[in-house]
Amino acid sequence: MVRIQGPDDFVDGTYEAAIEADGVEIAVAAELQGGVMMCSGPEQGGTACSADAAAGANRRLHASIEWFGPSELVLNLHYVDGGSLSGGPEVARVRLLRDGETIGDSTFEPDYERDEPNGEGCGVATTAQADFNLSPEAQIDAGAEPDLTVDD
């Protein structure tokens, strides 16, 4: 999970997360209008938008972007092998665009943790989290060079 945060509210526009993860390219987009997020692509409505890309013979990379209020978006990335979740990428570069202009660009090397939240033998959850903090200028002026801070 990558938390994309700004110090101020996100302004209206089309937001796209262009991702390269382990050599696989995928993009997921959403339209923000008046504090309401609408999906751009095959899945419309709700607060989460998603996309899939082939990542091998029987493997797909799934990306979703979800609106968590006026100043936070969450990007989730994971692989699906033959219908089962199978962890996330080793390296992911994320470019965040608003109305076609890059407002943030960062590369993440997630430090995954494995847990059995439902008890031993009831399935393993593999998770990681990174923060992608946008500068105020990135939220206001899409042409500005963003000042990014990444906490792994």
C-alpha positions in Angstrom: 0.0 0.0 0.0 1.3 3.5 -0.9 -0.4 6.3 0.9 -0.4 9.4 -1.3 -0.9 12.5 0.9 -0.9 16.2 0.5 -0.9 18.9 3.2 -3.9 20.4 1.5 -7.0 19.0 -0.2 -6.6 17.5 -3.6 -8.0 19.8 -6.3 -10.5 18.7 -8.9 -9.1 16.9 -11.9 -8.2 13.6 -13.4 -5.6 11.7 -11.3 -3.6 8.8 -12.8 -1.1 6.6 -11.1 1.3 5.4 -13.8 3.2 2.4 -12.4 6.1 0.3 -13.4 6.5 -2.7 -11.1 9.1 -5.3 -11.7 9.1 -4.4 -15.4 5.3 -4.5 -15.8 3.5 -1.2 -16.7 0.0 -0.4 -15.5 -2.1 2.7 -15.0 -5.1 3.4 -12.9 -7.1 6.7 -13.1 -9.9 8.5 -11.3 -11.7 11.8 -11.8 -12.2 14.0 -8.8 -15.0 16.6 -9.0 -16.4 18.5 -6.0 -14.9 16.0 -3.5 -16.5 13.0 -5.4 -14.2 10.4 -7.1 -15.4 8.6 -10.2 -13.4 5.9 -11.9 -12.0 6.3 -15.4 -11.9 2.8 -17.0 -13.7 -0.5 -16.8 -14.9 -0.2 -13.2 -17.0 2.9 -12.6 -18.3 4.5 -9.4 -17.6 3.9 -5.8 -14.5 5.1 -4.0 -11.9 2.6 -5.6 -10.8 2.3 -9.2 -8.7 -0.6 -10.5 -6.8 -2.1 -13.4 -5.0 -5.3 -14.2 -2.0 -6.1 -16.4 -0.4 -9.3 -17.6 2.7 -10.1 -15.6 3.5 -13.6 -16.9 1.8 -16.7 -18.3 -0.7 -17.1 -15.5 0.1 -14.0 -13.4 -1.5 -10.5 -13.3 -0.6 -7.3 -11.6 -3.5 -5.6 -10.0 -3.5 -1.9 -9.1 -6.2 0.1 -7.4 -6.5 3.7 -6.3 -8.9 4.6 -3.5 -10.1 8.0 -2.2 -9.7 8.4 1.6 -10.9 11.9 2.0 -9.8 15.3 0.8 -6.1 14.9 1.2 -5.3 11.2 0.9 -5.3 8.6 -1.9 -4.2 5.0 -1.4 -2.6 2.9 -4.1 -2.6 -0.8 -3.7 -0.5 -3.2 -5.8 -0.5 -7.0 -5.7 0.0 -10.0 -7.9 -2.7 -12.6 -8.7 -1.4 -16.0 -9.7 -4.2 -18.3 -11.1 -6.8 -16.5 -9.0 -4.9 -16.4 -5.7 -3.2 -13.4 -4.2 0.6 -13.8 -4.3 2.3 -10.8 -2.8 3.5 -7.6 -4.3 6.3 -6.2 -6.5 9.9 -6.0 -5.4 10.3 -2.5 -6.9 7.6 -0.1 -8.0 8.0 3.3 -9.6 4.9 5.5 -9.2 4.2 8.6 -11.2 1.2 10.6 -10.1 -0.4 12.8 -12.8 -3.1 15.3 -12.6 -4.8 16.3 -15.9 -1.8 14.7 -17.7 0.9 16.6 -15.8 3.3 14.8 -13.4 2.8 16.1 -9.8 4.9 13.3 -8.1 7.4 10.6 -9.1 9.0 8.2 -6.7 10.4 4.6 -6.6 9.6 2.2 -3.8 11.3 -1.0 -2.7 8.7 -2.4 -0.2 9.8 -4.1 3.0 7.1 -6.8 3.2 5.9 -8.3 6.4 4.2 -11.7 6.6 1.5 -12.4 9.1 -1.2 -15.0 9.8 -4.0 -12.6 11.1 -6.6 -15.4 11.4 -4.3 -17.7 13.2 -1.7 -20.3 12.3 -2.6 -22.3 9.2 -5.5 -20.0 8.2 -3.6 -18.1 5.5 -0.7 -15.7 5.3 -1.1 -12.0 4.6 1.9 -10.3 3.0 1.8 -6.5 3.4 4.0 -3.4 3.1 3.3 0.3 3.4 5.1 3.4 2.0 4.2 7.1 2.2 4.3 9.4 -0.8 3.9 13.0 0.4 3.2 15.7 -2.1 4.3 19.2 -1.7 1.7 22.0 -1.6 3.0 23.3 -5.0 2.3 19.9 -6.6 -1.3 20.1 -5.6 -1.8 23.7 -6.8 0.4 24.0 -9.9 0.8 20.8 -12.0 3.8 22.4 -13.7 5.8 22.8 -10.5 8.6 20.5 -9.6 7.4 18.5 -6.6 9.2 18.2 -3.4 8.7 14.6 -2.3 9.5 12.9 0.9 9.3 9.1 1.0 9.2 7.1 4.2 9.5 3.3 3.8 
